[in-house]
Amino acid sequence: MMRHNYIYIIGIGLMMMMACKPGVPKEVIQPSDMEDILYDYYVAQGIVATPSKDKSNKANEDYRRDLYFNAVLKKHGVTRADFDSSLVYYYTRADRFVKIYRNVQDRLGKEALELGASQGEVERFTTQSLSGDTANVWEGDRFIMLIPNAPYNRLQFTQKADTSFHKGDSFMLTFKSDFLYQGGSKDALVYLALKYENDSVASQTVHFTASGNTKLRMSACDLRVKEVMGYFYLGQSRDKNTELKLLFMTDVQLIRFHQKKDDEGSAVNAVKSDSLSVKKDSVRMLKLKN
């Protein structure tokens, strides 16, 4: 009898704990609805960002972005005030917002694979390689989303080299960035570092402030890479307004280029130095202390 009473008390306690667990207030856009809105908004902004030769379209891009955003809200039966107040709620509870945008990432990733994005990207990089083997060795998420609130404005990555890494390899980190900003300045950067077999490190940082393709290239070195590390970073927002500020990075790839050997066995770079344009903020080689 005592045992049954004990189990009963535990059961009541668990139900009370579940009942007391705070949920999303009914006046706030619910997570599943917010996910659908952000997904549609991302797709709509992609249409706005489609290259056009019409100068008037470029001049009115901000207007078109706002127009498409209002169309998305109308589709989901949400007012601008509802969205703004909900955004404040999720920004102050970023752990819940993370779950939402991870679902958005998964949906975008699934759609890209269905459209054959992976195969297309591989073919594109193969054409950029003049000689030698190429491979996408990226092990992280191909779709990344950041918000200007710490700690969700920074994504760090580290991956160990495998047997496919050779001496003289060069690397290129590439991705497509989409700033979904209703207002405010944009400031993001990507940092990439290669740790070699003698513990020396080569690193490079690239800032980007507009949507588009970003490439960061690390030149060949006569040493074998044993570790790749770095991070993506979105500058924190200084204002307290409720404007939407998101950074999507899609099709993230780390392309490894093997060096080609000439007829005499000498190494030849797989990529010409002028074949890729990269804005460099810093490039350094240093010897780490043991």
N, C-alpha and C positions, 0 to 999 in steps of 0.2 A: 504493500500500500504506500509506504514511504517512497519507494522507487517511482511509482506512478505519479505521485505528487511532485517529485523532483523534476521529472520529465515535463510535466504540465507547466511548472513554473518557468523552466527554461524556454518552453515554447512561447509562453506569454511574453517573456522578456525579448525574444527575437522579433516577435511581431511588433512590439512597441518600438524597438530600435529601427525597424524598417519603416514604421509609420512616421517616425521623427526625422527620417532622412530628408533633408531639404531637396525639393525639386525645382524646376524652372518655373518661375511665377507665370500665371496664365496671361498676364498682360505683356509678357516678353515673347517674341517670336520663338517658337519651339525649335529644338536642335534639328529635327528632320526638315522642317520648313526653311530654316536658315541655310542648311546645306544645299537645298534645291535652289535657293535664291543666289547663293554664291557661285554655284555651278553655272547657272544660266547667265549670271553677270560676267563670269570669266569668258564664256563662249561669245557673248555679245561684244565684249571688249576686243576679242580676237578679230571680229568682223570689222570693228572700227580701225584696228591697227593694220588691216590689209593694205599693202602698198598700192598707191594710186598716183597716176600721172597728173591728175586733176589738182591744180594748186589750190583751188577753192576748198576741196575736201580737206587738204592738209591744214589750211587756215582755220577751218571750222571743226577741227578734230575734237577740241574740248567740248564744244556744243554738242557734237554727235555722241560723245561719251556720256554726257549727262542725259541726252535724249534716250539712249539705249538703256541706261540705268533706270530711268523712270518707267520705261516700257516693261522691264523685268519686274519692277515692284507692282505695276498694274496687273501683270499676268498672275501674280501670286496674291493679289488682293491686299497689299500692304502699303501703307502710306509712308511718306518720307520720315515723318515724325516717329512712327512705330519702329522703323528700321534704325533710326539714329539712337533712340532710347534703348533698343535691344542691343545695339552695338556697344553702348556704354556698359551694359550688363555683362556681356561676354568678354570685353576687354579687361574688366576687373576680375573675371573668373576665367583666366586664360586656359586653365586645365580643361575646361569644358569646350572652349573654342578650338583647342588642339584636336580633340576628337572629331569635331565637325570638319575641319579642313583636311584632316587625314582621310576622311571619307571622300571628300572632294578630290583629293589626290588620287585615290584608288579608282574613282570613276573616270578621271581624265586619263589615267594610265591604261585602263581597260579599253577605253575608246581609241587611244593612240595605237595600241597593239592591233585592234580590230581593223584599223585603217592602214596597217602595215608600216607604221612609223619606224620600227626598229630596223627592218630591212632597208628602208629608204635611207636612214641615217648611216648605216654601214656602207651602203653604196656610195653615199656622198663623201665619206671620209676616204674611201678607197681611191676615189678619183683625185683627192688632194695629195695622196702619197705618190711621189714620183717613182719610187722603187722600194723594195724591201717589204717585209710583212707588216701588216697593221692589225690591231685588235682593240676592241673596247674592253678595258680591264676594270671598269668602274664596278664596285661592289655595293655602293650605297643606293639610296632611293633615286629613281630617275625623275621623280616629281617632288619638288620641295616647295613649301609655303612658309613664309615668315611674316610675323606681325611686329610692329615697332614697340613691343613691350617685352622687357627682359623677364625670363630667360628665353623667350620664344622668338627673339630676333637674331639668334645665332645658332648655327648648326655645324658642329665639328665632326670631322671624319678622320679615320686612320685605317689603313689597310696594309697588311704585310705583302711583300713581293712573293711571287711563286717562281717555279722553275722556268716559266716562260719569259722572265725578265733577263735580258742579256746586257753585257757591257756595251756602252755606246748607244743605248736606247734614248730616244727623245720622246717627250710627252706633250699632249695638248688636252687641257680641260676645256670643255665647251658645253654651253647650255643656252637655252632661250629664256630671256627674262621678260616678265610682264608685270609692270607696276599698275596695280589697280588702286589708284589714288583719286579721291574726289577733290583733294586740294593739298597744299603744303609741298615743301621741298622733298625731293627724293635723293637718297644717298645710301648706296650699298657697295659692298666690296667682296671680293673672293680672294682668299689667300691659299697658296699651294706651296708645299715644301717636299723636297725629295731627300731622303736620308740615304747616303751611300754606304758601301761596305766598309769604308775606313772611318765611318761616323761623321764625315763632313756633310754639310747640309746646304742645298741650294734652294732658295725661296723666291717667290714673286707675288706681288699684290696688284690687283687691278680693281680700280673703282669704276662703277657704272651707275649712271643716273637717269637712264632712259630705257624704255622697253626695246628689245631687239636681241640679236645674237651676240654673245660674249665668248671670246676665245682667249685662253691664257696658255702660252706655249713655253715649255722648258727645253732648252737646247740640249744636245747630246753631250755626254761626258764619258771619258774612258774608264768609268767605274760602274759597277753593277748597283742598281738601286735595291735597297732591302726594305724600305718602308716609304709609303706615301701618306702624307697628312696635310691637313688644312682646315679651313672653315669658310662658311658663307655668313655674312653679317649684314643686317639692315639697321641703319642708324635709328636710334630711339627718337620718338616724337617729343618735341619740347612743348608743344601746345596741348591743351586739354579739350580740344573740340571733338566732335563726334564724327568727323569725316572718315569715310572708309579708307583704310590704308593697309594694303596687302601686297606682298611680293610673291609671285609665282615664278618658279624656275623649273622648266620642263626640258625633257630630252637631255638630262645631265649625262655626259659621257667623258671618260678619261681614255683618250686614244694613245696607245703605245706604238711607236714606230721603231722597227728594227733598222739598224744600219745595213746598207748594202756593201758587199765586198766587190772590189774591182777585180780585174783579171790577175793582178799581182797580189791579191789578198789584202789590200789596204781598205780601210773603212771609208765609205762614202755616205754622207748624210742622206737619209731617206726623204727629207723635206728641205727644199731650198730656203735660205734665210729670208728671202723676200716673197715667199709664196703665201705667207700669212701675215696679216697686219694685226699687231697687238700693242695696246697702249700699256707701257710699263711705268709703274710707280717706283718700283725698287727691285733690283736683282742683286743678290749677294751670295757669296760662297764663304763659309766660315768653318773652322775646325772646332768641333766640340771638345771640351775638356773631359778627360776620363774621370 
